[in-house]
Each structure stands twice: as structure tokens, then as C-alpha cells.
């Protein structure tokens, strides 16, 4: 099995280089409107935004910023296949403009746009990002009526185009079964609250670090496993440091990433160099967790009724019997902004590989 991963340096508001109905899944995190570190992104898209901020007109700035993102969401809808999914990681903003502190609800504004585009709005995931800040509030301290709640979560918004995806034919159905996840993973991944920390980015260039808000690879990895199958195409219109492409390469999916800032090119290349190691460890950790789950489940509830055909260990349901975890065998840079990955079945080494059930 081989997958291709292409980086396009361009404007995500015009994805004419990507065919309509050619993408199975969108996983992305745009610049967050009304978060100061991303003001320069939006003022570069529309100079009127700079004018609104200078006039301390927060409402107008907020609406103008989202009007630019709306263009990306329209393109994302166009390139999605029927039954395709779009996952958008976004945080709300709090900001004082003109001596007025208020919340700017980015998640609700984006949800309305996808609703207007006639995509199905699915239940959201709250990603709880723990903060180490000693002050859990803003405002007047311990005095009533003047303090503000500190935001410690972001949203993963999920939308579907054209109804539920169908799998017809024996080959499609087998790929879907091979792409299955474990029963215990389903119970964690499909919870509406995810609780893991963000990542501190090890970027060499300080200016690049200041312009990036990458989400952790675990977030993209889960979403890709949940909403696509082996061989699908994943799009990230705000590729940034390349996290979505890393997760796609690690999980046997093709990926197209669009990035407007060419200075991210060496960072993306550095990210992709780690794909083989990341894929191997992620797959093996899933196997280790499943074996630990099997041992605990067997001790508490008795033997499981089903066995996985490829890995040879017990599983809870018949839907897991053809599940096959892959890991990246090799990733090569095949062109200036293109990578090719090949895969082998994931296997544990050492004592756990020889366990008999």
C-alpha cells in the first residue's frame, strides 16, 4: 500500500487546484478570529480588518475575519465527496477592545456557516486543554460580579456533506472493516469530551513559532481514524507545521495540505521526517493498550467471543475481526513538496508479541 502527501503553497480561499468531490475528510484548525496573535493573518486577507481594529470596532473586525474564513469553508464543501466529513478545531476568543471585555464566539459563527452551506451539523467534541496558569479567572479577583471565567477548552466541530456515507461492493466493505478501531477506543474517541494537553512546539525559528498554533498529532490521528478509511484523501487547508499530514501518513491515508506561508516549508519537512517513527509508536501503543484491555477484561468478565484474524488476539465484537493496524515502513520525499509513504502491518516486539490467548 502506498499513499501520497502533497503540500500546496497558496491561498485556501481558492482551492481551484483541487477537484470537486475529491476529498473524503477535512481536518483543520484555522487562525482564530479575534485572537491577537492571528491579527496579522486576517489583516493580510482584508485591510479593512486593520481599520476596524484601529477604530476599536470589535464587532466589525470579528465579522470581517469570519467573512474570509467563510470563503475557505465554501471551498471545503465543494471539494468534499458526498458523505464526507469536515472537522474544524477552533477556540473562542476573549478580548478587550475599546475598554469593553467580551467573548467572541468563533465556534458558533463557523457552525452557522456550515449550516448555511447545507452540511449536517453533528455533535461537537470539547477538547479540554488544561492550563498551568495560577490565575483561573480574569477581572476583579475575589469580589463578586466582576470576574470572568477562564476558557480551558476548544471545540472540534464536525460536519457531514450529503448524508451518511455508503460503502458498496465487497472491496469497499473490506477496506472499511480493515480500518476499524477497537471497541474500547470507540468508547474513548466518541466521547464528547477529550482531555489531553496541547503541545509545546519545538520549532527552530522564533518567528515561525509565533505564527503557529498547531494542535497535537493525537487530535488529528483520532479524527482521521474515526472518520475515514485506508486510502482516503484528507485535506487540511491550513496545514501550518504539517500535523494533519503527519497523522495521515501514519494511518494509511492520502493527504493534501494547503499553506499560505512558505516559511513553514522547512518545518513541514521536519515534521514529515518523523512520520515513520510516529506511526510505529502510535500503532504499537494501540496494540499495547488493547492487550492490556484484553487481560483486564478477561480477568473480570471471562474470555471474549471473537478473535482478530490478523493480529491473533481477542476482540469484543465481530466488527473488529478484520481490523488491521498499519505502520509506515518508509516515507520518502518524491518531489519538492510531495511525499510517498509505504506500509507494513503493525506488530509488537518482545514478550507481548508472543502472548497466547
Secondary structure as UniProt FT lines:
FT   STRAND          2..9
FT   TURN            12..13
FT   TURN            16..17
FT   TURN            20..21
FT   STRAND          23..28
FT   TURN            33..34
FT   HELIX           36..38
FT   HELIX           39..45
FT   HELIX           47..54
FT   TURN            55..56
FT   HELIX           58..79
FT   STRAND          80..90
FT   STRAND          93..97
FT   TURN            98..99
FT   STRAND          100..104
FT   HELIX           106..116
FT   TURN            117..118
FT   STRAND          120..128
FT   STRAND          137..138
FT   TURN            141..142
FT   TURN            144..145
FT   STRAND          148..149
FT   STRAND          153..160
FT   HELIX           170..178
FT   HELIX           183..189
FT   STRAND          193..195
FT   HELIX           206..210
FT   HELIX           217..227
FT   TURN            230..231
FT   STRAND          233..236
FT   TURN            240..242
FT   HELIX           243..250
FT   TURN            251..252
FT   STRAND          254..259
FT   HELIX           262..264
FT   HELIX           265..273
FT   HELIX           275..301
FT   STRAND          306..307
FT   TURN            309..311
FT   STRAND          314..315
FT   HELIX           318..320
FT   TURN            321..322
FT   STRAND          326..335
FT   TURN            336..337
FT   STRAND          338..345
FT   HELIX           351..354
//
